[in-house]
Amino acid sequence: MSIDEPPGRPLRIFLSSPGDVAEERTLAQEVLQRLQRTPLLKGKVDIDVVSWDDPDAPAPMFATLTPQEAVNRGLPKPSECDLTVVILWSRMGTPLSKP
C-alpha cells in the first residue's frame, strides 16, 4: 500500500493450531499474507493475523505462567476476531490444568 492509498478495512483473523501441524500453519500464514495482495482485495482489506508464534505479538512468556496461560492473557480471543481458522491433525492442543 502506498502513502496515497487509503487503508483497507481491518480484518482480524485468529489462527489456531497445535504443534503437530507446523508446516500447514506456515502455509496458512503465507496464504493469508498473499491474499491481502491479490488484485481483488488489495487496498480493500488490511489483514491482521493473530497467532501465538508471531514474534511481534504482545504475549510475554512470564516464568510464573504456562505458555498457554501467557498466550491466553496476551492475545485477543477468537471471539474478538472477525474470522477464526483452526488447523488440526492428531493433536488437539495443550492439555488444560485441573481447577
Secondary structure as GFF3:
##gff-version 3
##sequence-region A 1 99
A	DSSP	beta_strand	9	16	.	.	.	ID=ss1
A	DSSP	three_ten_helix	19	21	.	.	.	ID=ss2
A	DSSP	alpha_helix	22	37	.	.	.	ID=ss3
A	DSSP	beta_strand	45	50	.	.	.	ID=ss4
A	DSSP	alpha_helix	67	74	.	.	.	ID=ss5
A	DSSP	three_ten_helix	78	80	.	.	.	ID=ss6
A	DSSP	beta_strand	83	86	.	.	.	ID=ss7
###
